[in-house]
Amino acid sequence: MARTTTTHLARLTLQIDRQEYRVRPLRGDLTEGIVIAWRLTRAGAAARYVVAETLEGPACSCEDMRYRHSGKNQGMCKHIRAMRVLGLLP
């Protein structure tokens, strides 16, 4: 009897406050110094962010991280905080 192959689909969605984000791991595009990285795409909007753990600490491509938290110790945007709470970033 031939075995049938079943394809499974898994999707990860993150909710921060009332905003939903689709979460996908980034594997092939990692540059040196990045330990792990994720792409967050906000539902219903064109907003896309890369959230990563680097050798120098957490990083996010969102405006909040760039302008308000850049260069501050332990300064993290909501995307990094949420990913850490879920254990997706160390």
C-alpha positions as CSV (number, residue, x, y, z in Angstrom):
1,M,0.0,0.0,0.0
2,A,1.4,3.4,-1.0
3,R,1.8,6.0,1.7
4,T,0.2,9.4,1.2
5,T,2.0,12.5,2.1
6,T,0.2,15.2,4.1
7,T,1.3,18.8,3.8
8,H,0.8,20.8,7.0
9,L,0.6,24.5,7.2
10,A,1.6,26.4,10.4
11,R,1.3,30.2,10.9
12,L,2.4,32.3,13.8
13,T,0.5,35.5,14.6
14,L,1.5,37.9,17.3
15,Q,-0.8,40.4,18.9
16,I,0.6,43.5,20.5
17,D,-2.0,45.7,22.1
18,R,-4.7,45.5,19.3
19,Q,-2.3,45.1,16.4
20,E,-1.8,41.7,14.8
21,Y,1.5,40.8,13.2
22,R,2.4,37.8,11.1
23,V,5.7,36.3,12.3
24,R,8.2,34.6,10.0
25,P,11.7,33.4,10.7
26,L,14.5,34.9,8.6
27,R,17.1,32.3,7.8
28,G,18.9,32.8,4.5
29,D,19.3,36.6,4.8
30,L,21.3,36.7,8.1
31,T,24.4,38.8,8.1
32,E,27.4,38.3,10.3
33,G,26.6,39.3,13.9
34,I,23.0,38.3,13.8
35,V,22.1,35.4,16.1
36,I,18.4,35.1,15.2
37,A,16.0,37.2,13.2
38,W,12.2,37.4,12.5
39,R,10.1,39.4,10.1
40,L,6.9,41.0,11.6
41,T,4.3,42.1,9.1
42,R,1.4,44.1,10.5
43,A,-2.0,42.9,9.4
44,G,-3.9,45.3,7.1
45,A,-0.9,47.6,6.7
46,A,2.3,47.7,4.7
47,A,4.4,47.9,7.9
48,R,7.1,45.3,8.0
49,Y,9.8,45.1,10.7
50,V,12.9,42.9,11.2
51,V,13.4,42.0,14.9
52,A,16.7,40.4,15.7
53,E,19.1,39.4,18.4
54,T,22.6,40.5,17.5
55,L,26.0,40.0,19.1
56,E,25.5,43.6,20.3
57,G,22.0,43.1,21.7
58,P,18.4,43.3,20.4
59,A,17.6,45.3,17.3
60,C,14.4,46.3,15.5
61,S,13.8,48.2,12.3
62,C,10.8,50.1,13.6
63,E,10.8,53.9,14.0
64,D,10.4,53.7,17.7
65,M,13.5,51.7,18.2
66,R,15.5,53.9,15.8
67,Y,14.5,57.3,17.3
68,R,13.6,56.8,20.9
69,H,15.7,53.8,22.0
70,S,18.8,54.0,19.9
71,G,21.9,54.0,22.0
72,K,20.1,53.5,25.3
73,N,20.9,50.6,27.6
74,Q,18.0,48.1,27.7
75,G,15.9,50.4,25.6
76,M,13.5,48.1,23.7
77,C,10.6,48.7,21.5
78,K,7.3,46.8,21.9
79,H,8.2,44.4,19.2
80,I,11.4,43.2,21.0
81,R,9.6,43.1,24.3
82,A,6.8,40.9,22.9
83,M,9.2,38.6,21.1
84,R,11.2,38.1,24.3
85,V,8.1,37.4,26.4
86,L,7.2,34.6,23.9
87,G,10.8,33.2,24.0
88,L,11.4,33.9,20.4
89,L,14.4,36.1,21.3
90,P,16.9,35.4,24.0
